[in-house]
Amino acid sequence: MSLTDEGHYGPKQLNLLKTVWGEGFLSPGGTDEIDEVMKGIDASGKNVLDIGCGCGGAAIHLIKNHGAKSVLGIDTESLVIKRAEELAVKYNLSSITHFRCVKPGPLDILDESIDLVFSKEVFLHIPNKDDLIKDIYRVLKPGGLVAVSDWMRIDDNPPSKQMQEYIAAEGLDMYMYSLKRYEQALKNAGFIDVAIKDRNTWYLDKAHQELAAIEGSLNKQVIDAIGPEETAGAIDIWKKLIGVLELGEHRPGHFRALKKIY
């Protein structure tokens, strides 16, 4: 069953993910996983574009803990933008965090105006990632970086029946590239120093922990947030998620690349 009650991320979905993944986050791992994506990258003094910013958790963390000068967060869901703006007010960062609800399509960003493009588990919802990566190359300044975490697949063949059942249970659009296809798309766009990291093992362990918490220590909080029927549905989704992670077909991963200096 899907918890996507209003758009992809309605109130129930947001309440569930806040309970499991923390305030401001719509994907697993919270600030620790952001730090992993950003490992070795110096964001101090940089203007950052956060594609699919969700409820703003990453933008706040990039400023508070990675020294970003400013973050522009964009998302297609109006409710998550509202939550992001509220989070920025809470942390008194509204002057250097800007959140914009956008329509799907090319980035409405000036050429060579961004120092760092960041995204976390969002690209899977975008069908044409080759055009997206070319657009990211366009908006980055020479010497700019892209650093992304996404949900990927082991290959680019049609998804297995088990994978199709998991995607149907999630109720979300999922257009997953393999790690190798991302690598090729980045190189085709002109990026250099491309690095890819497979995170399947990490998330399989994490998903088991999340399911145990939903069934145990967080069970009352989840029921209070979304109701008993929806909690049973969420548990079923997590079990299907673990199944495709164990199968090895679902492979969360990271990639980063550099726009060369002319």
C-alpha positions as CSV (number, residue, x, y, z in Angstrom):
1,M,0.0,0.0,0.0
2,S,1.2,3.5,-0.7
3,L,1.4,6.3,1.8
4,T,1.6,8.9,-1.0
5,D,-1.7,10.5,0.1
6,E,-1.1,13.9,-1.5
7,G,1.4,14.0,-4.4
8,H,4.4,11.9,-3.9
9,Y,4.9,13.2,-0.4
10,G,1.7,13.9,1.5
11,P,1.3,14.6,5.2
12,K,1.3,10.9,6.2
13,Q,4.3,10.0,4.2
14,L,6.2,13.0,5.6
15,N,5.2,12.1,9.2
16,L,6.4,8.5,8.7
17,L,9.7,9.5,7.2
18,K,10.3,12.2,9.9
19,T,9.7,9.5,12.6
20,V,12.1,7.0,11.0
21,W,14.7,9.2,9.3
22,G,14.6,12.4,11.4
23,E,13.4,16.0,11.0
24,G,14.0,17.4,7.6
25,F,14.9,14.1,5.8
26,L,13.1,12.1,3.2
27,S,15.8,9.6,2.6
28,P,17.9,7.3,4.9
29,G,21.0,8.0,6.9
30,G,20.4,11.5,7.9
31,T,23.4,13.8,8.5
32,D,25.8,10.8,8.7
33,E,25.0,9.9,5.1
34,I,25.3,13.5,4.0
35,D,28.8,13.5,5.5
36,E,29.6,10.4,3.6
37,V,28.5,11.9,0.3
38,M,30.5,15.0,1.1
39,K,33.7,13.3,2.4
40,G,36.7,15.1,1.2
41,I,34.7,17.9,-0.3
42,D,35.3,21.4,1.1
43,A,32.0,23.3,0.8
44,S,33.1,26.3,2.8
45,G,32.2,29.6,1.1
46,K,30.4,27.8,-1.7
47,N,27.0,28.5,-3.2
48,V,25.2,25.2,-3.3
49,L,22.2,23.9,-5.4
50,D,20.3,21.1,-3.7
51,I,18.2,19.3,-6.3
52,G,15.2,17.7,-4.7
53,C,15.8,19.4,-1.3
54,G,12.8,17.8,0.4
55,C,12.1,19.2,3.8
56,G,15.4,21.1,4.0
57,G,17.5,18.8,6.3
58,A,20.4,18.6,3.9
59,A,20.5,22.3,3.2
60,I,20.6,23.2,6.9
61,H,23.4,20.6,7.5
62,L,25.5,21.8,4.6
63,I,25.5,25.3,6.0
64,K,25.9,24.5,9.7
65,N,28.4,21.6,9.4
66,H,30.0,22.0,6.0
67,G,30.4,25.8,5.9
68,A,28.3,26.4,2.7
69,K,27.8,30.1,2.0
70,S,24.3,29.6,0.8
71,V,22.0,26.9,-0.4
72,L,19.2,27.1,-3.0
73,G,16.9,24.1,-2.6
74,I,14.5,23.1,-5.3
75,D,11.7,20.5,-5.3
76,T,8.5,19.8,-7.2
77,E,6.4,19.2,-4.0
78,S,4.9,22.3,-2.5
79,L,4.4,20.7,1.0
80,V,8.0,19.8,1.4
81,I,9.1,23.3,0.4
82,K,6.8,24.7,3.1
83,R,8.4,22.3,5.6
84,A,11.9,23.3,4.5
85,E,11.1,27.0,4.9
86,E,9.8,26.3,8.4
87,L,13.0,24.4,9.2
88,A,15.1,27.4,8.0
89,V,13.2,29.7,10.3
90,K,13.7,27.4,13.2
91,Y,17.5,27.5,12.7
92,N,17.5,31.2,11.8
93,L,19.0,30.5,8.4
94,S,16.3,32.0,6.2
95,S,18.7,34.6,4.9
96,I,21.1,32.1,3.3
97,T,18.7,29.2,2.5
98,H,16.3,29.7,-0.3
99,F,13.7,27.1,-1.2
100,R,11.8,27.1,-4.5
101,C,8.9,24.9,-5.7
102,V,9.6,24.1,-9.4
103,K,8.0,22.2,-12.2
104,P,9.8,19.2,-13.6
105,G,12.2,20.0,-16.5
106,P,15.3,21.9,-17.2
107,L,16.9,23.8,-14.3
108,D,15.9,27.5,-14.2
109,I,19.4,28.4,-13.1
110,L,22.0,30.7,-14.7
111,D,24.9,29.2,-16.6
112,E,28.1,28.7,-14.5
113,S,26.5,30.2,-11.4
114,I,26.8,27.3,-8.9
115,D,29.9,26.0,-7.0
116,L,28.5,22.7,-5.9
117,V,25.4,20.7,-6.9
118,F,24.2,18.3,-4.2
119,S,21.3,15.8,-4.2
120,K,20.2,12.9,-2.1
121,E,18.0,10.1,-3.3
122,V,16.1,12.3,-5.8
123,F,17.4,11.5,-9.3
124,L,15.6,8.2,-9.3
125,H,12.4,10.1,-9.7
126,I,13.6,11.9,-12.9
127,P,13.2,10.0,-16.1
128,N,15.9,11.6,-18.3
129,K,19.0,11.7,-16.2
130,D,21.3,12.2,-19.2
131,D,19.7,15.6,-19.9
132,L,19.7,16.4,-16.1
133,I,23.4,15.7,-15.9
134,K,24.1,17.9,-18.9
135,D,22.1,20.7,-17.3
136,I,24.0,20.3,-14.0
137,Y,27.2,20.7,-16.1
138,R,25.8,23.9,-17.6
139,V,25.0,25.6,-14.2
140,L,28.3,24.6,-12.5
141,K,31.2,27.0,-12.6
142,P,34.4,25.7,-14.1
143,G,36.0,23.7,-11.3
144,G,32.6,23.1,-9.7
145,L,31.6,19.7,-8.2
146,V,28.5,17.5,-8.3
147,A,28.0,15.2,-5.3
148,V,25.0,12.9,-5.3
149,S,23.5,10.0,-3.5
150,D,20.8,8.0,-5.3
151,W,18.9,4.8,-5.4
152,M,20.3,2.7,-8.3
153,R,20.0,-0.8,-9.8
154,I,22.6,-3.5,-10.4
155,D,22.1,-3.1,-14.2
156,D,19.9,-1.4,-16.8
157,N,17.8,-4.4,-17.8
158,P,14.0,-4.4,-17.1
159,P,13.4,-4.7,-13.3
160,S,12.7,-8.2,-12.0
161,K,9.2,-9.1,-10.8
162,Q,10.3,-8.7,-7.2
163,M,11.6,-5.2,-7.9
164,Q,8.4,-4.3,-9.7
165,E,6.4,-5.4,-6.7
166,Y,8.5,-3.3,-4.4
167,I,8.2,-0.2,-6.6
168,A,4.4,-0.7,-6.8
169,A,4.2,-0.9,-3.0
170,E,6.2,2.3,-2.7
171,G,3.8,4.1,-5.0
172,L,6.5,6.4,-6.3
173,D,8.0,7.0,-9.7
174,M,11.3,5.2,-9.8
175,Y,13.5,5.4,-12.9
176,M,16.7,3.8,-11.7
177,Y,20.1,3.9,-13.5
178,S,22.9,1.5,-12.7
179,L,26.1,2.9,-11.2
180,K,27.9,2.2,-14.6
181,R,25.2,4.1,-16.5
182,Y,25.6,7.1,-14.2
183,E,29.4,7.0,-14.7
184,Q,29.0,7.0,-18.5
185,A,26.4,9.8,-18.4
186,L,28.7,12.0,-16.4
187,K,31.6,11.4,-18.7
188,N,29.4,12.0,-21.8
189,A,28.4,15.4,-20.3
190,G,32.1,16.4,-20.0
191,F,32.7,15.7,-16.3
192,I,36.1,14.5,-15.2
193,D,37.4,12.7,-12.0
194,V,34.2,10.7,-11.8
195,A,34.0,8.5,-8.7
196,I,31.2,6.0,-8.0
197,K,30.5,4.2,-4.7
198,D,28.2,1.3,-4.1
199,R,26.2,1.5,-0.9
200,N,24.1,-1.7,-1.1
201,T,25.7,-3.4,1.9
202,W,25.4,-0.3,4.1
203,Y,21.7,0.2,3.3
204,L,20.8,-3.4,3.7
205,D,22.0,-3.3,7.3
206,K,20.3,0.1,7.8
207,A,17.0,-1.1,6.4
208,H,17.0,-4.1,8.8
209,Q,17.6,-1.6,11.7
210,E,14.8,0.7,10.4
211,L,12.3,-2.2,10.2
212,A,13.2,-3.4,13.7
213,A,12.6,0.1,15.0
214,I,9.2,0.5,13.2
215,E,8.1,-2.9,14.6
216,G,9.7,-2.2,18.0
217,S,11.0,1.0,19.6
218,L,9.3,3.4,17.2
219,N,6.1,1.5,16.7
220,K,3.9,3.7,18.9
221,Q,5.3,6.9,17.4
222,V,4.7,5.5,13.8
223,I,1.1,4.5,14.7
224,D,0.5,7.9,16.2
225,A,1.9,9.6,13.1
226,I,0.1,7.6,10.4
227,G,-2.3,5.2,12.0
228,P,-2.3,1.4,12.5
229,E,-3.4,0.4,9.0
230,E,-0.8,2.6,7.4
231,T,1.8,1.3,9.8
232,A,1.1,-2.3,8.7
233,G,1.5,-1.1,5.1
234,A,4.8,0.6,5.9
235,I,6.1,-2.6,7.5
236,D,5.2,-4.5,4.3
237,I,7.1,-1.9,2.2
238,W,10.2,-2.2,4.3
239,K,10.1,-6.0,4.0
240,K,9.9,-5.7,0.2
241,L,12.7,-3.1,0.3
242,I,14.9,-5.5,2.2
243,G,14.1,-8.2,-0.3
244,V,15.4,-6.3,-3.3
245,L,18.4,-5.1,-1.3
246,E,19.2,-8.8,-0.4
247,L,18.6,-9.7,-4.1
248,G,21.3,-7.2,-4.9
249,E,19.1,-5.5,-7.6
250,H,18.5,-2.4,-5.5
251,R,21.9,-0.6,-5.1
252,P,22.0,2.8,-3.4
253,G,25.1,4.6,-4.4
254,H,27.1,7.8,-4.5
255,F,28.8,9.6,-7.3
256,R,30.8,12.7,-7.6
257,A,32.5,14.5,-10.5
258,L,34.3,17.7,-11.4
259,K,33.6,20.2,-14.2
260,K,37.0,20.9,-15.7
261,I,38.5,24.4,-15.7
262,Y,38.8,25.7,-19.2
